[in-house]
Amino acid sequence: MGEGLFQPMHLLLILGIAILIFGPSKLAGLGKGLGEGIKNFKSAIKDGEEKPTDKPPEQKV
């Protein structure tokens, strides 16, 4: 197999250890919270891009 840290067996081992430490329900809640955080971040970015930029009023000389 290839060299490197993120081989499939390594990822399965890390997932297994995480399930042993936190438990399945805690990991489900963590995943849900992470997903909601990413969703809120994307919507905030999208809202910032949709706002029109206001130009300052022109000054008369």
NUTOR-116932 format. One line per 4 residues: their letters; for each residue x, z, y of N, C-alpha, C. Coordinates in pm, 1 decimal, always signed. Layout:
residues N
a> X/Z/Y/X/Z/Y/X/Z/Y; ... $
This chain:
residues 61
mgeg> +82.6/+0.0/-118.9/+0.0/+0.0/+0.0/+85.9/+0.0/+123.6; +18.7/-20.7/+237.2/+92.2/-29.4/+362.1/+141.8/+104.7/+410.3; +235.9/+98.2/+497.0/+291.7/+217.7/+557.4/+203.2/+260.9/+673.2; +204.6/+387.0/+703.3/+132.6/+433.2/+820.8/+51.9/+558.6/+794.3 $
lfqp> -0.4/+612.6/+898.8/-72.2/+738.3/+892.2/-216.5/+721.3/+846.3; -284.0/+617.5/+890.5/-426.8/+603.5/+866.5/-457.5/+513.4/+748.4; -412.0/+551.3/+633.1/-447.8/+481.3/+510.7/-580.6/+535.8/+462.0; -657.6/+458.6/+384.9/-790.5/+504.6/+341.3/-789.2/+639.2/+268.7 $
mhll> -692.9/+664.0/+182.7/-687.8/+792.7/+112.0/-659.5/+908.3/+208.1; -578.8/+883.9/+308.5/-550.8/+987.5/+407.6/-677.1/+1022.8/+484.1; -754.6/+919.4/+523.1/-877.2/+944.4/+596.8/-978.4/+1020.1/+511.3; -988.3/+986.5/+383.5/-1079.4/+1058.2/+294.1/-1036.1/+1203.6/+277.7 $
lilg> -908.7/+1226.8/+268.2/-857.4/+1362.7/+256.3/-887.9/+1443.7/+381.9; -868.3/+1385.4/+498.1/-898.6/+1453.4/+624.4/-1047.4/+1483.1/+633.3; -1132.4/+1388.1/+595.3/-1276.7/+1409.0/+596.4/-1316.3/+1521.7/+500.5; -1255.6/+1523.8/+381.7/-1284.7/+1629.6/+285.5/-1246.8/+1767.1/+337.4 $
iail> -1132.2/+1777.3/+400.8/-1088.4/+1905.5/+457.6/-1182.5/+1948.1/+570.8; -1224.0/+1852.1/+653.4/-1314.9/+1884.2/+763.4/-1448.0/+1934.7/+709.9; -1498.1/+1875.6/+601.3/-1624.5/+1921.2/+542.1/-1608.0/+2061.8/+484.7; -1493.6/+2088.9/+423.2/-1470.6/+2223.8/+369.6/-1463.7/+2329.0/+480.2 $
ifgp> -1402.0/+2294.4/+591.1/-1384.2/+2391.4/+699.5/-1514.1/+2411.4/+777.2; -1578.1/+2302.7/+820.1/-1692.5/+2312.7/+909.1/-1826.9/+2310.7/+837.8; -1835.0/+2246.6/+722.9/-1962.7/+2233.2/+654.2/-2035.6/+2108.2/+700.5; -2120.8/+2052.7/+615.3/-2188.0/+1927.1/+647.9/-2280.4/+1936.4/+769.7 $
skla> -2352.8/+2047.5/+785.6/-2446.6/+2057.3/+897.8/-2373.0/+2064.9/+1031.4; -2261.8/+2135.2/+1033.1/-2184.4/+2146.7/+1156.8/-2124.5/+2010.9/+1195.6; -2077.8/+1934.0/+1095.3/-2022.7/+1801.6/+1124.3/-2130.9/+1706.9/+1173.4; -2253.1/+1718.1/+1119.9/-2362.9/+1633.2/+1166.4/-2395.7/+1663.7/+1312.3 $
glgk> -2398.3/+1789.4/+1346.8/-2424.3/+1828.3/+1485.3/-2312.8/+1783.5/+1578.8; -2190.4/+1791.7/+1530.9/-2076.2/+1746.6/+1610.9/-2083.2/+1596.0/+1635.1; -2118.2/+1521.4/+1531.4/-2132.2/+1376.0/+1545.7/-2244.2/+1339.1/+1641.0; -2355.9/+1411.7/+1632.6/-2468.3/+1386.0/+1721.6/-2429.2/+1413.3/+1866.3 $
glge> -2361.7/+1524.1/+1889.2/-2318.4/+1558.1/+2024.6/-2219.2/+1457.0/+2080.8; -2129.2/+1412.0/+1996.1/-2031.9/+1311.9/+2039.2/-2100.9/+1180.6/+2073.6; -2197.8/+1141.1/+1990.8/-2272.2/+1017.4/+2017.0/-2351.1/+1024.7/+2146.1; -2415.5/+1138.1/+2172.3/-2490.6/+1154.9/+2296.8/-2397.6/+1153.3/+2417.4 $
gikn> -2281.0/+1213.0/+2402.8/-2184.7/+1212.9/+2512.3/-2137.1/+1072.5/+2546.2; -2109.7/+992.5/+2443.8/-2066.4/+854.4/+2466.4/-2179.8/+773.8/+2529.2; -2303.3/+795.9/+2481.7/-2419.3/+724.9/+2536.2/-2438.1/+758.8/+2684.0; -2428.6/+886.7/+2718.5/-2442.5/+926.9/+2858.2/-2330.2/+871.1/+2944.6 $
fksa> -2210.0/+867.2/+2890.8/-2096.9/+811.8/+2965.6/-2118.4/+664.1/+2994.1; -2162.8/+589.2/+2892.7/-2187.3/+445.3/+2912.0/-2297.4/+421.2/+3013.8; -2405.0/+501.3/+3008.9/-2513.3/+482.4/+3105.3/-2467.6/+517.4/+3246.6; -2382.3/+616.5/+3260.1/-2330.3/+651.9/+3392.1/-2242.1/+540.2/+3446.9 $
ikdg> -2162.6/+480.8/+3360.3/-2077.7/+369.1/+3403.9/-2164.8/+251.3/+3446.2; -2268.6/+222.5/+3366.4/-2357.0/+110.0/+3396.7/-2431.3/+134.3/+3527.4; -2477.5/+256.2/+3551.8/-2546.9/+288.5/+3675.9/-2455.1/+270.8/+3795.8; -2330.2/+306.1/+3780.8/-2234.7/+290.1/+3890.3/-2207.1/+145.0/+3922.4 $
eekp> -2211.5/+58.1/+3821.0/-2185.1/-83.8/+3844.4/-2305.4/-154.4/+3905.9; -2427.5/-106.8/+3880.2/-2547.2/-174.4/+3928.3/-2577.6/-145.6/+4074.3; -2524.2/-38.4/+4129.5/-2552.9/-5.0/+4268.4/-2484.6/-106.6/+4360.1; -2560.9/-162.2/+4454.6/-2498.2/-256.7/+4547.4/-2407.4/-183.3/+4644.7 $
tdkp> -2303.4/-249.9/+4681.9/-2211.1/-188.7/+4777.5/-2263.4/-212.2/+4917.6; -2277.1/-107.4/+4993.4/-2325.5/-118.6/+5130.8/-2207.6/-152.3/+5220.3; -2228.2/-257.3/+5300.7/-2125.2/-291.8/+5397.5/-2146.9/-209.1/+5522.6; -2040.4/-167.9/+5586.2/-2058.3/-92.4/+5711.4/-2119.5/-182.8/+5817.0 $
peqk> -2198.9/-127.7/+5907.7/-2260.1/-212.4/+6011.1/-2153.6/-275.0/+6099.0; -2184.2/-396.9/+6142.3/-2087.6/-467.4/+6226.2/-2086.5/-403.8/+6365.5; -1968.4/-395.1/+6421.0/-1953.4/-335.2/+6553.5/-1953.5/-445.7/+6657.1; -2032.1/-426.3/+6763.4/-2033.1/-523.4/+6873.0/-1925.3/-487.1/+6973.0 $
v> -1858.7/-589.7/+7020.9/-1749.2/-566.5/+7114.1/-1792.6/-600.0/+7254.3 $
